């Protein structure tokens, strides 16, 4: 009788251990399947993004080729035609003004970076970071000083450009970019470099421990705007 009880107890323990092992195994398999599924989905998304980026790059190259061909046709059609040559020059000047062509000239290069001070030295960590308002203030001062073309981290600013803060990054023309922010501006260097004057906005940033550096250059290249400029409400006056 005693042996039967012992055997029953042993069998009960073995059944419990076996059941527990099966449950753990099922949970492990489900977790593994979940991780595999998640990794599969992430890899699929990455592949999809890369595929669309490749399509975009190919379309952009095709667009550049078409623009080159169009420019050749324009040159051929306006040759020895004073009126058409004048119209072509007006188109070029217009594209230059709204940012649809790459431009080169003298100006300044401003580099803005987050403070290198330890975060525990400030009551508000946000005070040690560059924000969209800081970038916009610098851009406005450059415009007031006569800047003819401006870019931020090689994103050309056009009339419809937006500068939006999103955590530790800034979105420019819909493209996310982080510090350092390299702002290039073409114009008269003597006027543009006035941003570093005492009491200027760069001086204010430096006093707040933000890294702000300004250099002048006689050969700055600013790329063209690669997006599409559309106007929903503005129409030509009749």
VOVOFI-809331 format. One line per 5 residues: number of its first residue (from 1); their letters; for each residue x, y negated, z negated of N, C-alpha, C. Coordinates in Angstrom, 2 decimals. Layout:
BEGIN
NUM> a> X:Y:Z:X:Y:Z:X:Y:Z ~ ...
//
This chain:
BEGIN
1> xxxxx> 0.83:1.20:0.00:0.00:0.00:0.00:0.86:-1.25:0.00 ~ 1.87:-1.18:-0.84:2.80:-2.31:-0.93:3.51:-2.53:0.38 ~ 3.90:-1.44:1.05:4.60:-1.54:2.34:3.70:-2.16:3.39 ~ 2.40:-1.81:3.34:1.46:-2.37:4.31:1.34:-3.88:4.14 ~ 1.28:-4.31:2.85:1.19:-5.75:2.60:2.42:-6.47:3.10
6> xxxxx> 3.58:-5.88:2.85:4.84:-6.48:3.29:4.89:-6.58:4.81 ~ 4.47:-5.49:5.45:4.46:-5.49:6.92:3.51:-6.54:7.45 ~ 2.34:-6.69:6.81:1.34:-7.68:7.24:1.89:-9.09:7.12 ~ 2.58:-9.31:5.96:3.15:-10.65:5.74:4.22:-10.96:6.79 ~ 5.08:-9.98:7.05:6.15:-10.16:8.04:5.56:-10.42:9.41
11> xxxxx> 4.54:-9.63:9.79:3.90:-9.80:11.09:3.23:-11.18:11.19 ~ 2.63:-11.62:10.07:1.98:-12.93:10.06:3.00:-14.05:10.28 ~ 4.13:-13.93:9.56:5.18:-14.94:9.72:5.71:-14.94:11.15 ~ 5.90:-13.74:11.72:6.42:-13.64:13.08:5.43:-14.23:14.09 ~ 4.12:-13.98:13.88:3.11:-14.54:14.77:3.07:-16.06:14.69
16> xxxxx> 3.18:-16.58:13.46:3.19:-18.03:13.26:4.40:-18.67:13.95 ~ 5.59:-18.02:13.75:6.81:-18.54:14.36:6.72:-18.49:15.89 ~ 6.14:-17.40:16.41:6.00:-17.25:17.85:5.05:-18.32:18.41 ~ 3.93:-18.53:17.69:2.96:-19.56:18.12:3.59:-20.95:18.10 ~ 4.33:-21.22:17.01:5.00:-22.52:16.88:6.01:-22.71:18.02
21> xxxxx> 6.77:-21.64:18.33:7.75:-21.72:19.42:7.11:-21.97:20.76 ~ 5.95:-21.31:20.99:5.24:-21.51:22.26:4.74:-22.95:22.37 ~ 4.22:-23.49:21.26:3.72:-24.88:21.27:4.84:-25.87:21.56 ~ 5.99:-25.64:20.90:7.15:-26.52:21.13:7.60:-26.44:22.57 ~ 7.59:-25.22:23.11:8.02:-25.02:24.49:7.10:-25.74:25.47
26> xxxxx> 5.78:-25.62:25.21:4.80:-26.28:26.08:4.98:-27.79:26.03 ~ 5.19:-28.33:24.81:5.38:-29.77:24.65:6.64:-30.24:25.37 ~ 7.71:-29.42:25.25:8.98:-29.76:25.91:8.82:-29.76:27.42 ~ 8.12:-28.76:27.95:7.92:-28.66:29.39:7.09:-29.83:29.90 ~ 6.02:-30.16:29.12:5.19:-31.30:29.52:5.99:-32.60:29.51
31> xxxxx> 6.83:-32.76:28.45:7.67:-33.97:28.38:8.64:-34.03:29.53 ~ 9.23:-32.89:29.86:10.19:-32.84:30.98:9.49:-33.17:32.28 ~ 8.28:-32.60:32.44:7.53:-32.88:33.67:7.18:-34.36:33.78 ~ 6.84:-34.95:32.60:6.51:-36.38:32.59:7.71:-37.22:32.98 ~ 8.89:-36.87:32.43:10.11:-37.61:32.76:10.46:-37.44:34.23
36> xxxxx> 10.35:-36.20:34.72:10.65:-35.93:36.13:9.70:-36.72:37.02 ~ 8.40:-36.73:36.62:7.41:-37.46:37.41:7.71:-38.95:37.41 ~ 8.08:-39.49:36.21:8.40:-40.91:36.10:9.61:-41.26:36.96 ~ 10.66:-40.42:36.85:11.86:-40.66:37.66:11.56:-40.58:39.15 ~ 10.69:-39.63:39.50:10.30:-39.48:40.91:9.58:-40.73:41.40
41> xxxxx> 8.66:-41.25:40.57:7.92:-42.45:40.95:8.85:-43.66:41.06 ~ 9.79:-43.79:40.10:10.73:-44.91:40.14:11.61:-44.83:41.38 ~ 12.10:-43.61:41.68:12.94:-43.44:42.87:12.14:-43.75:44.14 ~ 10.85:-43.37:44.12:10.00:-43.67:45.26:9.80:-45.16:45.45 ~ 9.62:-45.88:44.33:9.46:-47.33:44.40:10.73:-47.99:44.91
46> xxxxx> 11.88:-47.53:44.40:13.16:-48.10:44.86:13.32:-47.89:46.36 ~ 13.01:-46.66:46.79:13.14:-46.35:48.23:12.21:-47.23:49.05 ~ 10.99:-47.48:48.52:10.02:-48.31:49.23:10.52:-49.75:49.33 ~ 11.07:-50.27:48.21:11.60:-51.64:48.20:12.76:-51.77:49.19 ~ 13.67:-50.79:49.17:14.81:-50.82:50.09:14.36:-50.75:51.54
51> xxxxx> 13.29:-49.95:51.78:12.78:-49.83:53.14:12.22:-51.16:53.63 ~ 11.44:-51.84:52.77:10.88:-53.13:53.17:11.95:-54.20:53.30 ~ 12.99:-54.12:52.44:14.09:-55.08:52.55:14.83:-54.89:53.87 ~ 15.03:-53.62:54.25:15.69:-53.33:55.52:14.87:-53.85:56.69 ~ 13.53:-53.68:56.60:12.64:-54.19:57.65:12.72:-55.71:57.73
56> xxxxx> 12.75:-56.35:56.54:12.84:-57.81:56.50:14.14:-58.29:57.13 ~ 15.25:-57.64:56.75:16.56:-58.03:57.30:16.58:-57.87:58.82 ~ 16.00:-56.78:59.30:15.98:-56.54:60.75:15.11:-57.59:61.46 ~ 13.95:-57.91:60.86:13.08:-58.93:61.46:13.76:-60.29:61.45 ~ 14.49:-60.56:60.37:15.17:-61.86:60.28:16.27:-61.97:61.33
61> xxxxx> 16.99:-60.88:61.57:18.02:-60.88:62.61:17.38:-61.09:63.99 ~ 16.23:-60.45:64.20:15.52:-60.63:65.47:15.08:-62.08:65.63 ~ 14.63:-62.68:64.51:14.20:-64.07:64.55:15.37:-64.99:64.89 ~ 16.53:-64.72:64.30:17.71:-65.54:64.59:18.10:-65.42:66.06 ~ 18.04:-64.21:66.61:18.35:-64.02:68.02:17.36:-64.78:68.91
66> xxxxx> 16.08:-64.71:68.52:15.05:-65.42:69.29:15.28:-66.93:69.22 ~ 15.68:-67.43:68.04:15.95:-68.86:67.91:17.15:-69.28:68.75 ~ 18.18:-68.42:68.80:19.34:-68.72:69.64:18.95:-68.76:71.11 ~ 18.13:-67.80:71.53:17.68:-67.76:72.92:16.82:-68.98:73.24 ~ 15.95:-69.36:72.28:15.11:-70.53:72.46:15.95:-71.79:72.59
71> xxxxx> 17.01:-71.88:71.80:17.89:-73.04:71.85:18.59:-73.13:73.21 ~ 19.00:-71.97:73.74:19.63:-71.96:75.06:18.64:-72.43:76.13 ~ 17.40:-71.94:76.04:16.37:-72.35:77.00:16.09:-73.84:76.91 ~ 16.07:-74.35:75.67:15.85:-75.79:75.49:16.97:-76.61:76.13 ~ 18.19:-76.16:75.90:19.34:-76.87:76.47:19.29:-76.86:77.98
76> xxxxx> 18.92:-75.70:78.56:18.84:-75.61:80.02:17.72:-76.49:80.58 ~ 16.59:-76.54:79.86:15.44:-77.30:80.35:15.62:-78.80:80.18 ~ 16.41:-79.20:79.18:16.59:-80.65:78.93:17.82:-81.22:79.63 ~ 18.60:-80.35:80.26:19.81:-80.83:80.93:19.44:-81.78:82.07 ~ 20.12:-82.93:82.09:19.90:-83.97:83.11:18.48:-84.56:83.05
81> xxxxx> 17.84:-84.43:81.91:16.51:-85.01:81.74:16.53:-85.83:80.45 ~ 16.66:-87.14:80.60:16.85:-88.03:79.45:15.69:-87.96:78.47 ~ 14.47:-87.94:78.97:13.30:-87.93:78.10:13.22:-86.65:77.28 ~ 13.46:-85.50:77.95:13.41:-84.22:77.24:14.58:-84.10:76.25 ~ 15.74:-84.64:76.64:16.87:-84.62:75.72:16.56:-85.40:74.45
86> xxxxx> 15.89:-86.51:74.60:15.51:-87.33:73.45:14.53:-86.56:72.55 ~ 13.55:-85.87:73.15:12.60:-85.09:72.37:13.30:-83.94:71.64 ~ 14.25:-83.32:72.32:15.01:-82.22:71.70:15.79:-82.73:70.50 ~ 16.38:-83.90:70.62:17.13:-84.48:69.51:16.21:-84.81:68.35 ~ 15.00:-85.27:68.65:14.02:-85.55:67.60:13.64:-84.27:66.85
91> xxxxx> 13.49:-83.18:67.58:13.17:-81.89:66.96:14.30:-81.45:66.03 ~ 15.53:-81.60:66.51:16.69:-81.22:65.69:16.77:-82.05:64.42 ~ 16.54:-83.35:64.55:16.59:-84.22:63.39:15.47:-83.88:62.40 ~ 14.30:-83.56:62.95:13.18:-83.18:62.09:13.45:-81.90:61.33 ~ 14.01:-80.89:62.03:14.36:-79.63:61.37:15.42:-79.84:60.30
96> xxxxx> 16.35:-80.74:60.58:17.40:-81.04:59.60:16.80:-81.66:58.34 ~ 15.85:-82.55:58.53:15.25:-83.26:57.40:14.41:-82.33:56.52 ~ 13.69:-81.39:57.13:12.83:-80.52:56.32:13.54:-79.24:55.89 ~ 14.81:-79.07:56.30:15.61:-77.96:55.79:15.63:-76.71:56.62 ~ 15.25:-76.80:57.90:15.20:-75.61:58.75:16.49:-75.36:59.53
101> xxxxx> 17.53:-76.16:59.28:18.82:-75.91:59.91:19.92:-75.99:58.85 ~ 20.99:-75.24:59.06:22.16:-75.31:58.16:22.86:-76.64:58.38 ~ 23.30:-77.25:57.30:23.96:-78.56:57.39:25.29:-78.54:56.64 ~ 26.21:-79.39:57.08:27.52:-79.51:56.45:27.87:-80.98:56.29 ~ 28.51:-81.31:55.18:28.90:-82.70:54.95:29.49:-82.90:53.57
106> xxxxx> 29.81:-84.14:53.23:30.39:-84.44:51.91:29.31:-84.46:50.84 ~ 29.73:-84.31:49.60:28.75:-84.35:48.51:29.33:-83.85:47.21 ~ 28.50:-83.24:46.40:28.93:-82.75:45.08:28.44:-81.33:44.86 ~ 29.16:-80.62:43.99:28.77:-79.28:43.55:28.66:-79.32:42.03 ~ 27.47:-79.04:41.54:27.22:-79.07:40.09:26.95:-77.64:39.61
111> xxxxx> 27.64:-77.24:38.55:27.46:-75.90:37.99:26.90:-76.03:36.58 ~ 25.74:-75.42:36.35:25.09:-75.44:35.04:25.08:-74.02:34.47 ~ 25.54:-73.87:33.23:25.58:-72.57:32.57:25.05:-72.68:31.15 ~ 24.53:-71.57:30.64:24.07:-71.54:29.25:25.24:-71.83:28.31 ~ 24.92:-72.33:27.13:25.95:-72.65:26.14:26.71:-71.39:25.72
116> xxxxx> 27.99:-71.55:25.46:28.83:-70.43:24.99:28.87:-70.34:23.47 ~ 28.16:-71.25:22.80:28.11:-71.22:21.35:27.33:-69.99:20.88 ~ 27.71:-69.46:19.72:27.00:-68.31:19.16:25.57:-68.71:18.82 ~ 24.62:-67.81:19.05:23.22:-68.12:18.84:22.91:-68.44:17.38 ~ 23.72:-67.91:16.46:23.45:-68.15:15.04:23.86:-69.54:14.59
121> xxxxx> 24.46:-70.32:15.50:24.86:-71.68:15.15:23.74:-72.69:15.42 ~ 22.64:-72.21:16.02:21.52:-73.10:16.35:20.24:-72.58:15.73 ~ 19.42:-73.50:15.25:18.14:-73.12:14.68:17.19:-72.62:15.76 ~ 17.37:-73.12:16.98:16.53:-72.73:18.11:17.42:-72.25:19.25 ~ 17.42:-70.94:19.50:18.28:-70.36:20.53:17.95:-70.95:21.89
126> xxxxx> 16.69:-71.33:22.11:16.26:-71.89:23.39:17.04:-73.15:23.75 ~ 17.53:-73.87:22.71:18.28:-75.10:22.96:19.62:-74.83:23.64 ~ 20.09:-73.58:23.59:21.39:-73.23:24.16:21.28:-72.71:25.59 ~ 20.05:-72.69:26.12:19.82:-72.13:27.45:19.41:-73.20:28.45 ~ 19.72:-72.93:29.73:19.27:-73.80:30.82:17.81:-73.47:31.14
131> xxxxx> 16.98:-74.50:31.29:15.57:-74.30:31.61:15.24:-74.98:32.94 ~ 14.05:-74.65:33.47:13.66:-75.24:34.75:13.61:-76.76:34.68 ~ 13.23:-77.29:33.51:13.18:-78.74:33.35:14.54:-79.39:33.51 ~ 15.59:-78.70:33.02:16.95:-79.23:33.16:17.35:-79.28:34.64 ~ 17.07:-78.19:35.36:17.41:-78.13:36.78:16.64:-79.19:37.56
136> xxxxx> 15.35:-79.32:37.26:14.51:-80.31:37.96:15.02:-81.73:37.70 ~ 15.44:-82.01:36.46:15.95:-83.35:36.13:17.21:-83.66:36.93 ~ 18.10:-82.68:37.06:19.32:-82.88:37.86:18.97:-83.10:39.33 ~ 18.03:-82.30:39.84:17.60:-82.43:41.24:17.01:-83.82:41.49 ~ 16.19:-84.30:40.57:15.58:-85.62:40.73:16.64:-86.73:40.75
141> xxxxx> 17.65:-86.60:39.90:18.72:-87.60:39.88:19.50:-87.58:41.19 ~ 19.71:-86.38:41.74:20.42:-86.27:43.02:19.60:-86.92:44.14 ~ 18.29:-86.68:44.12:17.42:-87.30:45.14:17.43:-88.82:45.01 ~ 17.37:-89.30:43.77:17.40:-90.75:43.54:18.73:-91.36:43.99 ~ 19.80:-90.54:43.97:21.11:-91.03:44.38:21.33:-90.89:45.88
146> xxxxx> 20.31:-90.42:46.60:20.40:-90.37:48.06:20.82:-89.04:48.66 ~ 20.67:-87.95:47.91:21.04:-86.64:48.46:20.17:-86.33:49.68 ~ 20.79:-85.89:50.77:20.07:-85.60:52.00:19.73:-84.12:52.14 ~ 20.44:-83.26:51.42:20.16:-81.83:51.44:20.63:-81.25:50.11 ~ 19.82:-80.34:49.53:20.13:-79.76:48.22:19.84:-78.26:48.25
151> xxxxx> 20.69:-77.49:47.60:20.44:-76.06:47.43:20.77:-75.66:46.00 ~ 20.10:-74.61:45.52:20.38:-74.04:44.20:20.67:-72.57:44.40 ~ 21.89:-72.15:44.07:22.32:-70.76:44.30:21.98:-70.32:45.72 ~ 22.30:-71.24:46.66:22.12:-71.01:48.10:20.65:-70.90:48.52 ~ 19.73:-71.34:47.67:18.32:-71.46:48.05:18.07:-72.92:48.45
156> xxxxx> 17.81:-73.15:49.73:17.61:-74.51:50.22:16.29:-75.08:49.69 ~ 16.34:-76.29:49.19:15.13:-76.95:48.71:14.45:-77.67:49.86 ~ 13.15:-77.43:49.99:12.34:-78.07:51.02:11.16:-78.73:50.30 ~ 10.33:-79.51:51.02:9.21:-80.21:50.35:8.28:-79.31:49.56 ~ 8.17:-78.03:49.96:7.23:-77.13:49.28:7.93:-76.21:48.27
161> xxxxx> 9.21:-76.43:48.01:9.96:-75.56:47.08:9.42:-75.70:45.66 ~ 9.44:-74.58:44.93:9.03:-74.58:43.53:10.19:-74.07:42.67 ~ 10.29:-74.62:41.45:11.31:-74.20:40.49:10.57:-73.85:39.21 ~ 10.51:-72.54:38.89:9.72:-72.07:37.76:10.59:-71.25:36.81 ~ 10.45:-71.53:35.52:11.21:-70.80:34.50:10.49:-69.51:34.16
166> xxxxx> 11.26:-68.42:34.03:10.67:-67.14:33.63:11.62:-66.39:32.72 ~ 11.56:-66.70:31.43:12.48:-66.06:30.47:13.88:-66.60:30.65 ~ 14.83:-65.69:30.87:16.23:-66.11:31.03:16.62:-66.29:32.50 ~ 15.62:-66.37:33.39:15.89:-66.59:34.80:15.01:-67.74:35.31 ~ 15.32:-68.22:36.51:14.52:-69.26:37.14:14.14:-68.78:38.54
171> xxxxx> 12.90:-69.01:38.90:12.42:-68.60:40.23:12.43:-69.81:41.15 ~ 13.18:-69.70:42.26:13.31:-70.78:43.23:12.87:-70.26:44.59 ~ 11.90:-70.91:45.19:11.35:-70.45:46.47:10.88:-69.00:46.40 ~ 10.41:-68.60:45.20:9.93:-67.23:45.04:11.03:-66.22:44.77 ~ 12.30:-66.64:44.78:13.43:-65.75:44.54:13.93:-65.95:43.11
176> xxxxx> 14.11:-64.84:42.38:14.59:-64.91:41.00:16.11:-65.03:40.98 ~ 16.62:-65.95:40.17:18.06:-66.14:40.06:18.40:-66.58:38.64 ~ 19.61:-66.23:38.19:20.03:-66.57:36.83:21.26:-67.44:36.81 ~ 21.71:-67.77:35.61:22.87:-68.63:35.45:24.14:-67.87:35.85 ~ 25.16:-68.62:36.28:25.19:-70.08:36.41:24.40:-70.56:37.62
181> xxxxx> 23.83:-71.77:37.50:23.12:-72.38:38.61:24.06:-73.34:39.34 ~ 24.37:-72.99:40.58:25.28:-73.81:41.38:24.43:-74.67:42.32 ~ 24.42:-75.95:42.03:23.61:-76.90:42.80:24.54:-77.66:43.76 ~ 24.25:-77.55:45.06:25.03:-78.27:46.07:24.17:-79.38:46.65 ~ 24.78:-80.54:46.81:24.05:-81.68:47.36:24.93:-82.42:48.35
186> xxxxx> 24.39:-82.73:49.52:25.12:-83.48:50.53:24.65:-84.93:50.52 ~ 25.60:-85.84:50.48:25.30:-87.26:50.44:26.60:-88.01:50.15 ~ 26.49:-89.28:49.81:27.68:-90.07:49.49:28.21:-89.64:48.13 ~ 29.41:-89.01:48.07:29.93:-88.48:46.80:29.99:-89.51:45.69 ~ 30.34:-90.75:46.03:30.46:-91.78:45.00:29.13:-92.02:44.28
191> xxxxx> 28.02:-91.93:45.03:26.71:-92.13:44.42:26.24:-90.88:43.69 ~ 26.42:-89.72:44.32:25.95:-88.47:43.72:26.70:-88.14:42.43 ~ 27.98:-88.49:42.37:28.77:-88.19:41.18:28.40:-89.07:40.00 ~ 27.46:-90.02:40.23:26.99:-90.87:39.14:26.25:-90.08:38.07 ~ 25.89:-88.82:38.37:25.22:-87.99:37.37:26.09:-87.73:36.15
196> xxxxx> 27.40:-87.81:36.35:28.32:-87.55:35.23:28.65:-88.81:34.44 ~ 27.95:-89.92:34.74:28.21:-91.17:34.05:27.80:-91.05:32.57 ~ 28.33:-91.89:31.70:27.90:-91.90:30.30:26.40:-92.19:30.20 ~ 25.69:-91.36:29.52:24.25:-91.52:29.39:23.46:-90.81:30.48 ~ 24.17:-90.27:31.48:23.51:-89.51:32.55:23.04:-88.16:32.04
201> xxxxx> 22.25:-87.46:32.88:21.65:-86.21:32.42:22.70:-85.13:32.16 ~ 23.77:-85.11:32.93:24.81:-84.12:32.68:25.47:-84.35:31.33 ~ 25.62:-85.63:30.98:26.19:-85.97:29.67:25.26:-85.51:28.55 ~ 23.96:-85.65:28.78:22.97:-85.21:27.79:23.06:-83.69:27.59 ~ 23.20:-82.95:28.70:23.33:-81.49:28.61:24.59:-81.08:27.86
206> xxxxx> 25.68:-81.77:28.14:26.94:-81.46:27.46:26.82:-81.70:25.96 ~ 26.14:-82.78:25.58:25.95:-83.06:24.16:25.13:-81.97:23.48 ~ 24.31:-81.27:24.26:23.53:-80.17:23.73:24.28:-78.84:23.86 ~ 25.59:-78.92:24.17:26.48:-77.75:24.29:26.22:-76.92:25.54 ~ 25.43:-77.44:26.50:25.23:-76.75:27.77:26.44:-77.02:28.66
211> xxxxx> 26.89:-75.99:29.38:28.02:-76.14:30.30:27.56:-76.86:31.56 ~ 28.12:-78.02:31.83:27.73:-78.80:33.02:28.98:-79.38:33.67 ~ 29.25:-78.91:34.89:30.47:-79.33:35.59:30.11:-79.93:36.95 ~ 30.76:-81.03:37.32:30.52:-81.67:38.62:31.83:-81.86:39.36 ~ 31.83:-81.44:40.64:33.00:-81.62:41.50:32.56:-82.24:42.82
216> xxxxx> 33.38:-83.11:43.36:33.10:-83.69:44.67:33.82:-82.89:45.75 ~ 33.27:-82.93:46.95:33.88:-82.20:48.07:33.50:-82.90:49.37 ~ 34.41:-82.85:50.34:34.15:-83.44:51.66:33.62:-82.42:52.66 ~ 33.47:-81.17:52.21:33.03:-80.13:53.15:32.12:-79.13:52.43 ~ 30.86:-79.50:52.31:29.87:-78.64:51.65:28.91:-78.13:52.72
221> xxxxx> 28.65:-76.83:52.68:27.69:-76.23:53.61:26.47:-75.76:52.84 ~ 25.31:-76.20:53.29:24.05:-75.81:52.66:23.23:-75.02:53.69 ~ 22.84:-73.80:53.35:22.12:-72.97:54.33:20.72:-73.49:54.61 ~ 20.15:-73.00:55.69:18.79:-73.40:56.04:17.78:-72.63:55.20 ~ 16.59:-73.15:55.12:15.49:-72.49:54.42:15.03:-71.30:55.26
226> xxxxx> 14.94:-70.12:54.63:14.62:-68.91:55.38:13.15:-68.50:55.26 ~ 12.38:-69.27:54.50:10.97:-68.95:54.37:10.15:-69.62:55.46 ~ 8.87:-69.67:55.23:7.94:-70.30:56.19:7.26:-71.48:55.51 ~ 7.37:-72.65:56.13:6.72:-73.84:55.58:5.34:-73.97:56.20 ~ 4.33:-73.94:55.35:2.96:-74.08:55.84:2.26:-75.22:55.11
231> xxxxx> 1.42:-75.95:55.82:0.64:-77.02:55.23:-0.85:-76.67:55.38 ~ -1.55:-76.57:54.24:-2.97:-76.23:54.24:-3.86:-77.46:54.39 ~ -3.42:-78.57:53.85:-4.29:-79.73:53.76:-3.83:-80.93:54.60 ~ -2.52:-81.05:54.80:-2.00:-82.18:55.56:-2.17:-81.93:57.06 ~ -2.79:-82.88:57.74:-3.01:-82.77:59.18:-2.50:-84.03:59.88
236> xxx> -2.19:-83.89:61.15:-1.75:-85.05:61.93:-2.90:-86.06:62.04 ~ -2.57:-87.32:61.84:-3.59:-88.37:61.96:-3.98:-88.54:63.42 ~ -5.25:-88.71:63.67:-5.72:-88.86:65.05:-5.58:-90.31:65.51
//
